[in-house]
Amino acid sequence: MSERVLVADDETNITDVCRRYLEREGYQVMTARDGLEALELWSSTKPDLIVLDLMMPHKDGWQVCKEIRQTEDIPIIMLTARGEEQDRLMGLTWGADDYLTKPFSPRELVLRVRAILRRVRRGQPVQDASSEQAIQFEGLTIQAGKRRVEVCGQAIELTVTEFELLHLLASHPDQVFSRSQILNKVWDFSYEGDTTTVTVHIRRLREKIEPNPSEPRYIKTVWGIGYKFAGEVNQ
């Protein structure tokens, strides 16, 4: 069965173009004209990915993203106005996995959708993950097969992107990754320029796994370069 994509935008020309390009790639596409309709379609059809405009009637993209994130970690791509950096930061902070600024290329949207859904498929829990070795640090356990993270014995809910980011860093303790390297490895797409999405995802991840996010124990910033995971793996 083909994967389902929900496109929510109050501009009909945008939803029509997105539908045409995505359906050409084999995706099932549903469209919503406002935030309320987007929530109704998400609840009734359970899409595999949502393309969500920030500025919509009735409920804006921030509200829709916030409500969805309370119960589900479905991938979300935000659409924002060009130059509105605060909008992009807000969208990522509420849990968006990626964003595109308007006007955007429909082909670029297809590439982003394809990359994220490929990452989701790659990250599906295996049927028998009981024998897979967990990555363990003091106070932190990562089970890739089950896609499970525990902090001091408590399970932590992570989105697909947050888990991939944590697993990349924790699998290579003390190795420094630049933001561009992280984008290419985690987002599975070659980005140029803006690495804001990495910075915001690191901040969100720290808030979930660090005892004190302002003084991180695990994910360290290497100034002028990027990030690394600190700590020795427990055998």
LOTOR-73981 format. One record per residue (C-alpha): residue in one letter; x, y, z. Coordinates in steps of 0.1 Angstrom, whole numbers, plus 2048, in hexadecimal, padded with zeros to 3 digits. Example, Ala and Ser with C-alpha at 12.3 -4.5 7.8 and 13.67 -1.06 7.14 Angstrom:
REM residues 2
A87B7D384E;S8897F5847;
END
This chain:
REM residues 235
M800800800;S80E8227F6;E81683B812;R7FD85781A;V80787B81C;L7F089782A;V7F68BA81B;A7E68D682F;D7E78F9821;D7CC91381B;E7DA91B7F8;T7C99047DF;N7E59097C5;I7FE8FB7DE;T7EA8DD7E8;D7E28D57C3;V8078D77B9;C8128C27D7;R7F78A87D0;R8018A57AB;Y8268A17B2;L8228897CF;E8088747BE;R8208717A0;E8398617B9;G81F8487C4;Y8138577E4;Q7EF8597EF;V7E887E7F5;M7CD88F80B;T7C98B480D;A7BB8CB828;R7B38F0825;D7B68FA84A;G7C38EE86B;L7A38DE877;E79F8CA857;A7C38BF85A;L7BD8B187D;E79E8A0872;L7AF88F854;W7CD88686A;S7B7875883;S7A186386A;T7BA858850;K7DB855863;P7F3861848;D818858848;L82487C845;I81589F847;V81E8BD833;L8118DA848;D80F8FF841;L81591685F;M7FB930856;M7D8921852;P7B592B85D;H7A491E87D;K7C490D88A;D7E691687E;G8028FD878;W81290289A;Q7F28F88AB;V7ED8DA894;C8108CE899;K80E8D28BF;E7EE8BE8C1;I7FB8A28AB;R81C8A08BE;Q80989A8DE;T7FF8778D2;E81486E8B3;D8378728A4;I82C872880;P845885869;I83B8A9863;I8498C1849;M8408E6850;L83A900834;T84592383E;A84794582E;R86994E820;G87F961839;E86995A857;E88494986C;Q87094C88C;D85493887B;R86D91D871;L87B91B894;M85891A8A4;G84E8FE88C;L86D8E9894;T8698F08B9;W8458E28B9;G8528C28A9;A8548C6883;D86E8AF873;D8768C6856;Y86B8E6845;L8698F6823;T86791C81C;K84E929803;P85092B7E6;F85F9087E4;S8658EF7C8;P84C8D37C7;R8698BC7BD;E87B8C67DD;L85C8BE7F1;V85B89B7E1;L8808967EA;R87A8A080E;V85B88A811;R86D86C801;A88C871818;I877873838;L861855830;R880841826;R88E849848;V86E83E859;R86E81D846;R89281784F;G88B81E873;Q86D807878;P8727F0896;V87D7CE88C;Q8667B1895;D87F7A08AC;A8957B98BC;S89A7A68DD;S8BD79B8D5;E8CA7BC8C8;Q8E47CC8DD;A8D97ED8EC;I8F080B8EE;Q8F4814912;F903831924;E90083B948;G8DC84494C;L8D3840927;T8C9821913;I8C38218ED;Q8B38028DD;A8B48078B7;G89F7E88AE;K8837F28C5;R8898178BF;R88781C8E4;V89A8358FA;E89B834920;V8A984F937;C8AF84195A;G898824952;Q87B83B945;A870837921;I87385890D;E85D8608EF;L87286C8D1;T8678748AE;V876861891;T88F87D88A;E8998818AF;F8A085C8B2;E8B585B892;L8C887989E;L8CF86A8C1;H8D88498B2;L8F185889A;L90386B8B5;A9028508CF;S90F8368B7;H92E84A8B2;P9398578D5;D9508748D5;Q94F8778AF;V94889B8A4;F92D8A088A;S9288C1878;R9048CD873;S9078C784E;Q9128A3854;I8F589D86C;L8DC8AB852;N8EA893837;K8EB87584E;V8CA879862;W8B488C849;D8C287782D;F8C3895816;S8DE8AD80B;Y8D68CF819;E8E88EF812;G8EB90D829;D8D190D845;T8D88F4861;T8BE903879;T8AB8E3879;V8C88D0888;T8CD8EA8A4;V8A88E98AD;H8A78C38AD;I8C68C18C3;R8B58D98DC;R8958C48DC;L8A88A48E1;R8BC8B38FE;E89B8BD90E;K89089990D;I8AF885917;E8C689D92B;P8C38A0951;N8CC8C594C;P8C78D0928;S8DA8F192E;E8F98DD939;P8F68BE922;R90689E92E;Y90288A90E;I9008A08F0;K91C8BA8F0;T9208D88DA;V9418DB8C8;W9439008C1;G94790A89D;I9438E6891;G9248D389E;Y91D8B98B8;K9298998C8;F91D87F8E0;A93187D900;G93485E916;E94183B916;V92B81E90B;N922806928;Q92C7E391F;
END
